[in-house]
Amino acid sequence: MAPLCDTVSAATDRCPRCGGAFHCGRQDSEPCACGSLTLSPALLTALRERYPSCLCLACLKALAAGAPLEPPAA
């Protein structure tokens, strides 16, 4: 499955889900780490509808493991 950043703007260094700082590797010479994750087509669609940009790797891993789209309240 294609990584989220293939079709969503990567113009941020704050995760829109958790607010944490991260580096999107979309423009790097090496493949972005999120490309190693498998996200279902339904999850990718939901993420693209909910968030305006890439998410951090920690959030993507949590979502791939079944976490809700919204992070737990702090």
Secondary structure, DSSP 8 states (H G I E B T S, - for coil): ---GGGTS----SB-TTT--B----TTSSS--GGGGS---HHHHHHHHHH-SS---HHHHHHHHTT--SS----
